[in-house]
Structure formats: structure tokens, C-alpha cells
Amino acid sequence: MKTKFSGILTLFLAFVVQLTFAQEKTISGTISDENGLPLPGVNIIVKGTTTGTQSDFDGNYSINASSGDVLSYSFIGYTTKEMTVGSANNISFAMEVDSEALEEVIITALGVERTAGELTAATKVVDAEELTQAANPNAVQSLTGKVSGLKINTTNNGVDQTTRIVLRGNRSLTGNNQALIVIDGVISSANTLANLAPEIIASTNVIKGAGGSALYGSQGSNGVIIVTTKSGSSSEKIEVSVNSSISFEDVAFVPERQTKYGQGWNGVHTSYENGGWGPEFDGTMQPVGLPQADGSYIMAPYSGDSDNIKEFFKTGTILQNGVTLSAGDKTGNVLLSVNNQQTEFVVEGDELNRTTVLFKGNKQLGKWNVGGNVTYNTSSVKTTTPNLFTELLQTASNVPVELFENSGNEGHWTSYYRNPYWMRDNIRNSSNTTRMNGVANIKYDVNDNINVVMNSSVRNFKSYTRNYTNEYIDTIGIGGGDHSTVSQFGQSNSEETNIYNDIFVNFDYMLTDDISLTALVGNNIQDNMFSATQVNGSNLTIPGYYNIDNITGRPNTFNTIQRDRRFSLLGSVDLGYKDFLYLSVTGRNDWTSRLADDRNSFFYPSVGLSFVATNAFPGLKKGGILNYAKISGNWAKVGNDRVGPYQINSTLNQATGYPFGGLNSFVLDQTIADPLLVNEFIESYELNLNLAFFKGDRVRLDFSIYETKNTDLVTGITTSAASGLANTTVNVAASTTKGFEIDLGLTPIRTKDFRWDLDVNFATDETVIDKISDNSDEVALASFADIGIFATAGEEFPLIKGTAYQRDPQGRVLIDPSTGNPLKTGSFQVLGKSNPDYVVGLNTAVNYKGIRLAAVMDYRTGHQFWAGTKDWLSWSGHLVESADGGRRGFIFPNSAINTGTAANPVYEANTNVITGGTTYANYLDYFSNEYRSVSENFVLDATAFKVRELSLSYAFSKEMLKNVGLSSLRLGVNARNPFTVLPAENRGYADPEIGRSSGNDQGLSVTGQYPITRTYGMTLNLTF
């Protein structure tokens, strides 16, 4: 590794030396606004070059330029100022407000740059400072709460967390609803972004609707997140930046459990029981668990601690270190960045080690501009199984968990479940992955009005995974329990290669003095290849020897090779009139190899209009109240490439029971996609209003409203037995998604030394199913014995359905008078929905003389989720509800009895029929069976208020650093997810964001997942 790094560094330095430098000097100064206050974020560019910088929070800047060069100073809302470099090294002045000032440039689809006035679709830019302020190693999570309409859920907690990224709700029922990720102009993946070091990201632009992403065709149907990595500096000397942080991670909360009754069953204390059905706590010393190796018992007070299982977890650490070298001149720049993350999770032995290397360069050679980058990422992850938390939950609150770390299964605190410490050490998984992404950008200026651009990328992902489970044989079986575990071993290899190429011609003309034309025409080619091989087996002959030859019997094997290709022609035309009226028209035609030849071509058009009222009518700005007003709208028809490779082809599967001896047999797959399938279609309408008030845009208001009609949705339908098929995937379903977003930005205070920015965003979206199929009004995305996630015609999607209580017309629960048990429904009932009614986000930052205090928080409400943890705790006596009332029968609250007949019911309030029986055993049986069989008991309010980020930092002034050789130094402390507020009924059972997958079956929080964590840390950033 040392040799490779030295080689890269040598090449980097050699390239820097070869750059042709002019005789330059450093120009510095301070830029202020019309009131004499410092103006941060002013763009300063050496005219005619790519060399540029920005003013800092105090309005200060420095840039390398030569005598005679012209410096251009621009900032939205102010007149562009040009200053010629003379003998002086300091250029300072106050900018003037002007309605014709240059607007902020935003990178849009295909890397095209547009001003804010030209945009016809809603977008949101998140800059590097916001992205890294809390030192989150996951760039995807860093966006949470900062963009209206963007919902990011951490669907599975762990050392290498998974996320779900959805913009403006769900459009597809069974397909992909996650936003497209584009990095440095080429399509990438959410997994790649999550593994990219946030420190090398310059900016992120979120294009929310299909109108702004239609040029990506079917891949842009769910909105786009455009990420731009940092480029080399324009400084003649090599600039070195160092970032370092350490964070400490701990479990935020565990499920609350009852602390009134201890270990035992049927009211009797039993030291090896998993249940909390023992006698009431009395504080006496009692034996806990099975005998230890020396025959003794672990003794502990017979008293409860609801957080005792938290002792299983440790304090984890996250170390992040990176160094970036950059240099350049007017004609080019280079950058080399190396970042490393080392994480030790809250579970001992769960570790991650990730290194990201980025090499990026750009060079202007006459009419040619050649650039590109190579990103190399390697990651090593070691984990145990999160299912150990399921077994950890079977722990009475009197058990001193930490004392059983070295007891193994034979000395565990219960004979019915495995020791989580044993599982931690004996069920192990490891994965090693490498990601290599190469991007080339070539631009040729034909003349002042025409240029040709090519963006090419090759992305390669390789993964090797290995897992094993050691054997344990329970030879004693105390109380009928059995810890026995079958040994297993498996490994897999996979590789994915994605080839991407754009080539297009840009046109930029002034047709008249008032009418501008920009146009683009080009094509895109994509080629995706994937292969995987898996092998696994059971019963290792030699314990601890992890090799497939060591398994007993024939191993299970699997391999697959897939390839799909896409060819596209695309174009756009943008017309502008007098800097206040803009028309944008785009079109793209995709051909995909996934569908039949006569049905694989799709055309996706869009049209948008933008009107900047304050430019059209300058008089609106008189009085100093309204500073900016724009209204825009768009229509787009895009698709969703729902069908996977070879899904429309008949495939053969190995028949059950084969191979048998020397014979083999195959049968046709009973699940097939309709050969006449087409892509899903999404027709989108969007209207936007953007307002800014007072000088310096002290008040900013953005409003967006949208609707999408989703047709030809792909779903599975049951076929007749005569067809020989069990299920067929067809284009039959339809849905409608509606929503709106409000963004309010305020700068309540702005003085020379103090600035307070406050941004509040509100978003709501709703998807209603219009149709499932001609023969059915419902389809299950995930369905189990008592609970499931469904798409149901006429209902919001996704829908939670399960078993529920029978009720009378007044809503009272009906009781069986003969048993005292509540009556439950014979079919699934609607219990809730997993999509929130609305999400409110708040971002704020206070700056004072180098001190910066920032916070990000959000609030989600109006939805529900099924808490598998509550279900799992119910039968074993750990629920708080099971300890209420002294563990004896009770009158079911708000219940009624039918005193009439089934045909002619008469409902009366229940005042004397007891639920739960008259004995401890009856009560136990009620919770273990009747209570648990009603899923309604476990569907909870998913409302959550979360403080996502808190950060406090201090940037030393240039005067303080001038004698220590540093150009910048910032120290900070931060916290991520420090506070979470949940409804009272959610007793810490689960974070409502956590789901069983990252797919569309949101709303099911299963038990085999770790509790959420929070982090506290410190950061150091310096440049010299």
C-alpha cells in the first residue's frame, strides 16, 4: 500500500510541476453589502479562466492573479463588479444592489448549469458546510431534514447502516421508488454515495420532481440527487487540507419492560426461565440462570431494571481522518484526497474499516477542456447477527446481563434461548468490497456558441462475503430447553460493472437582443453487467475449519449472470426573453434490452415555464419589501423501468429433491412476467412560487404543489391453475400521488459580527391506489399470519392491515361472555398507513466572530407502524401492560357484550365479564395467546420528533493563524441523534423509521434489528 500511495503522490506532484504558471501574486480584500456589512459567498473569478474563490463569513477573500487580469465579483441580487489587477495587492469595496445582477449558478440534469431564474422545477442545494457540520460519515444521512419532500429513513441500524431515499412519495407499488443518484455528471447508486467520504463533496443539488429530471428518462422518475465532488484549488502552491474527527456512539434507548415481576413462570421463580412471569419483586438475593462451570450460581437482588439489557452494548467509536492535496493555475487544477473511516460498533466485534481515494484533474488546452476523476473505495465489514437482539429481549428485568459474558450457552441465564454473548462470538459475517469509479469529462469549444461534451464512466463493484456459525449441542436440556445450534458455513462472490457514456452538443445563442437560445442534443449508452456465485452448507466435520469441503453432504450452490443495456437519444431547448421569461422543453427516447423488441422503446417529454416577475416589472421592488418573485411550472411524462433482466423470459429451476443420485431435473418457473410488459408511466404536474423579501433576501419563501398520475404499474396477479403458473406480473395497477412543500428561510439578525439563519420546511404527500387489476382490488407487498403491508384500491399506500378487535357501532370492543376474551376479526382490517401525513424540518445556524452553532431537527406524524418488539415481549411477560393491575382478570376497557343474537344483536356495556381469568395461569395464557393474536395491539403511532444534528465550532481568524503557517483552522464538537421524542404508547419498542427492508413494504419493524444509537464527537479541520 505504501508503494501504491507513493506512486500516486509522485504522479500528482509531477503533474503539478508541469502546469504552466504565470507570474502571479495574491490579491486579497473584504467585500461588503450596501450597508457596509460583510458579504459572505461572493463569487470571485479571474475573467476568462476557471480560477475562482468565494468570500468567507467575514467577507474576506484571497485569490492568485497577475497584473492586468480582470477579477469579476458576483452575488445574487447585486451588480456584477469587475476590477483590474494593478500594483495593489488589496481590492475591497461594497457591492451595489441591482435587479439585473448575476444569479446563482446551479448544476442540473446532465451537468448543465442554469441560473435560479431559468429553473422550472423545484430544487434545493445543500452545500459542503451543511453536509459535514456534524461529521456524519454517511453522506446520505447528512441530507436528512434539510430538504423538503425528501424522506430519508435509516432502515437498519448497525456498523454499516442502510437507508431509503424517497422524494415526493411513492409512485410504484412493487418497483423502485428511491431517488436517482448522479455523481460528477454520471449515474451512480445510493450505496456508492453512502460509501463516499462527505469531506470530498462540494455540493449536492436535489431535483425533486420529474419535470427537472426528465432528461434521465425512466431512471429519473423518482427525482435526482446530483452530487459534485471537490476540485483542485487555483492556488499556485500545493494546498493541504486535513480533517479529523472522533465520535462516541451508544444505544439511545431499549424497549421499556415491566419491573414489577421477575424471572419465572406461572408465578413461580425459576432461575433458568426466559419469561417475566415470576412472583413480584422483593429485593432478596436469588440465583439467576444455569449453574456456572464451577457449579455455582450467579446471585443477584430480585429486583427490576428496565434497562438491564442495555448493559450488553458498549460505547462504540467512529474515527475519521483525511488529507487532501490540491493545486492549479488559470488553465487547470488537480486534487488528491485520501479519507479513512474506522468504526467499532456498540456490539463488540462489529467493525468497519473504509478508505476512499479520489484523484481529480482538469486542464484547459486551447479549445479543449479535459478532466476526470478516479474514485477508489475499499471497505471491510465484520458483524455478528442482529438476531441476537431478538434473544436478548427474552431477559427478565432482574437478570444482571453483563455477568454472563463468559458463561456460554451452558451457563446462560435461560435454558430456552442462546446466550447473546455466545451468538456474538460464534455467529460471524465478514465482507470485503471494492468500488472503482472512473469518470472522464471532455469538452471541445467549436466556437463561442457551440461546444461538444462527452461524459464517460466505468463503475466496478466487487464483493466477497463469508459467514459461519459454530456448533453447540445442548446435552442437558434443563426444563425442556434446547440451546443446540447447527454449524454452518457459506461464502459468496459478486461483481457488478456499469458502463455509462453521454455525448451531446450544446448551443448557446442570442437570437435577438432580447431572446436567448440554449439547446442540447445527444445520446446516452449504458451497459450493466452483474454476476454472483454462492455456496453454503451445514454440519462442519472439523469445528472451526471454515471451508466448503468441511461441510457434511452436498453444498447448496447458486450462480447468476445478468446483463442489460440501454440506448437513448435526448435533447432540450431553452428559450429566454429579457431575463424574466424562460421556456424549457426536453425529450428523451429510451430503448431497453429488458423488454421485448417490439415494446422496448419509450419517449419521455417535458415542458416547463418560468416567469421572474421582479425582472419583468422592476417597480415591484420599489419600497424595499419584495426583492424577488418567480412563478414556474412544468409537465413531464417519464417512466419507471420496473422489469428486471430476463424477467419476461421463461426460466428453468432445479426440481425439488434433485439431484437424486446421478439424475437431475428442472421445471419451468411458475412465476413469470407478461411478455407484453412495458415500463410504468408517470405523468407529473408541478407549480412553484419563489419569493424573497427585503434587502439581502432576509425572508425567503418557496412553495411547490404537484400531482403525478401513475399508470401501467407493474404488479403480480394470481393466475388459474390450468395455466400452470402461480403468479403473473402484468401492467394493471394505477395510482395518484399529490403533495405540496413550503420552505421558509429567515435571517432575523445580520450585523457585522453576528448572523442568524433559520430555515423551516414543510412537506406532505399522499399516494392513493386507483386500481389494482380487473380481478382484484388488493395486492400484498408483505404478508404474515397476523399482519401485512398492502396496496388496496381506494386507500392510501402503503397500507398496514392485520387482525383486529370486533367492535359494535359505538366502537366498543366486543367480549365473548363465555370466555371473557375479546372477539377478533376473521379477516384483515385496516390498522394504519406507513406514510406520514406531513414532515416538518428545521435547520438553523448562528455565526458570531468565528463561532458557529447549528442544529437540524424534524417532526413526522400522521402514520403508524407495527412494532414486532412489542409483539415479541407480549407472550413472555415483559410488557408493561402485563404487570398492570396485579396480574389478575380485569374488565376490558370500553368493551361491550352482545345480549341479542347474531342476526339481531343488542349491545350493552360490559360491566361484569372478566378478561384474563381468575388465576395467574389464566392471565398468562391470555397475554401469550389471545392478546398476541390481535395485531391491532402492536400497531402504534409512528410520530417522532428528532434532533438530527447539533454542532458547535470555532474558526480561528487569519490574523491568529498568520504566525503558525496555517491558512484556516476550525475546531468543533457535535452530536447526531442526541434526542428522540416518541409517543407514550411507543415505550422505546422501536424507531418508527426502522423497517424490515429498504423496499416499499415500510411500516413493519421486526425484532431482528439493533436499537437506534446516538453519537457525540469532536472535529478538527485545518488547511496550510
Order of alpha helices (4+ residues) and beta strands (2+ residues): alpha-beta-beta-beta-beta-beta-beta-beta-beta-beta-beta-alpha-beta-beta-beta-beta-alpha-beta-alpha-beta-beta-beta-beta-beta-beta-beta-beta-beta-beta-alpha-alpha-beta-beta-beta-beta-beta-beta-beta-alpha-beta-beta-beta-beta-beta-beta-beta-beta-beta-beta-beta-beta-beta-beta-beta-beta-alpha-beta-beta-alpha-beta-beta-alpha-beta-beta-beta
